[in-house]
Amino acid sequence: MTERAKVAVLISGRGSNMTALIEASKAPDCPYAVVLVLSNKPEAEGLVLAAEAGIPTLAIDHKPFGADRERHECALDAALREAGAEYVALAGYMRVLTPYLVEAWAGRMINIHPSLLPKYPGLDTHRRAIEAGDKEAGCTAHLVTAGVDEGPVVDQAVVPVLPGDTPETLAARVLAAEHALYPRALAGLVAR
Ligand code: GAR
């Protein structure tokens, strides 16, 4: 098999999408390998899960950088390159990126978002979908561009909104769809 694409995963929290990417990468025909899991939060639970899975991990806390987002991203970028990453997958990375990092990885940075974009960019997507009376919700894998949650769609998955759904029950249904969609979308991106 030809060399697998090297992917770094950026997280801020529990890392369930990260775990889905790592699990999928164990398949012999998976076209990518996860070479680094990087967090802006040293306490992110996902770092522990990644280490348990044998993936190199690193935390670069954003707090010491204060308002200087670019300098924090400069440190992230150096770590990504040091790890030999060719692609970056955002998986619950909860900081808005500046054009600095977005442009450095243009076309090679993907994100998973818990709505059917262009509906509901930003936060609180499930509550907004329920309040709007939507019959369908879902998730979107998209390339990262300077506009938040605005980049070209790579793939989407749809789930029903059921009577009596709360933001929590809908989030759980969408999250299961994310875990199926994201590895497939990343594999598709690196194979382009
Ligand atoms: C996921 O639902 C992901 O789509 C969302 O955060 C959650 C992270 O969960 N991302 C965003 O809202 C980004 N705008 P995880 O850490 O368990 O993968």
Residues whose N, C-alpha, C, O or C-beta is under 5 A from the ligand:
A	BS01	GAR	G13 R14 G15 S16 N17 M18 A91 G92 Y93 I112 H113 P114 G122
